[in-house]
Amino acid sequence: DDRPAECHYQKDTEEKRIAVYTYVTGAYEEVRNFNVPCVPPGVDAFFFIDEATRKQAKPEHLALWRKHGWWVMTMLPLIQGTAQVPLARLAAKSLKFTPPSWMLNGTWDWLVEFDGDISIDMAGLRPMLEEHQDKPLLLLKWYWRDCAPWDCFLQECEDMLTKRKEYVSTSYENVIHWRDELTKYHNDPLHPFEPANYYELGIMFRNVAHEKSSQIASAFKQVLEHCRTIQRDQFLLPFYLWNSSLDREVEALSISKLYEQLKYCVVQTRQGRNLLADGTGSRSEAEAALKVEDAFGVLESLAPIQA
């Protein structure tokens, strides 16, 4: 890995039209001090954490993110967990599919989101996104097996229902019901559900300047609502894209392309899967004083530290 240990900034003269964000909630992952992406000119980057993560994180690790050009924002979820999906996990899904509305106010043309255990070289973002200005959404094609999209869904679903039950333990029956419902749609002789692709949702690229951006946002809201009862968003998104007639609009990127253009990699930060449902979760006394932003309050916002 040839990622630099330190970031070397140039004067930021480009108009900022790309926003990148990632997040760690419920101390699900450690705030790492390695493979922290450097923020290049023309990009704004936001690292969202919650109180539990902030309290556990080492201050020097948070400072490193800021030195690499990131805003570090401590958020308090103002939503409730469910019997199937705990608050910390649902909060992460909410940030993933419905980020704060100020990120969608026209300041940026693209929103790039990735999970807290992903690292990319952001210097490659602009040329890659410029290749796909005509697409409202770019997603990573599922790469674990060579299979047709519907078969990929069935294979991953079956794998988690039988071999990796911890991934769906609190929503097990709901996953079975969802698989059976999609099978009925798939077998419909008049309008069969045949997804254009199946996706690995560790990273997403949203063209929020695209004319179909609002339709993507609507489909994402439907996915989030369903994430209240099913733990795996990968099982959900292909259907909601298809049901909104958007599945053929999405560009499916190969893992080799992300390796080549963004040096995409998964890093080991996870401490536990946060799979046990915890009901509503706890709230701090500071909630009353928060500035409310959609499903989150902002407890603290720390700007990048420029060298």
Summary of the structure (lengths in Angstrom):
residues: 307
radius of gyration: 19.1
end to end distance: 23.5
largest distance: 61.9
contacts: 963
relative contact order: 0.21
helix: 37%
strand: 20%
